[in-house]
Amino acid sequence: MNAQFADMHAVLFDRLAVPVTVQRGAGGLPVPSRCIRDDGTAQVGEYGQVIGRVTRVSFLKTEWDPKRGDVVTFADNTAQSIDAIDSDDGFVVGAVLHG
């Protein structure tokens, strides 16, 4: 069953992911990777109200295991740091970008 989920995620990323480079720490080298970017994702408060909108990125864990503080640079040379990891199902890790 795990192989089927891994294959499903690989196909999904082949179709939806964009190329990025990711850098860990000030001295880290930029590493090419890819992620799925979701702009304007709603943040929901404890009573179900929308309290803000953020940019969220998802990485295949086998390609890059993101951590808070990693810097993601997109093809247009915009760079944002990872503010928080908000999901990890063992295959895909979701993160919220700062700003």
Secondary structure by P-SEA (a helix, b strand, c coil): caaaaaaaaaaaaacccccbbbbcccccccccbbbbbbcbbbbbcccccccbbbbbbbcccccccccccbbbbccccccccccccccccccbbbbbbcc
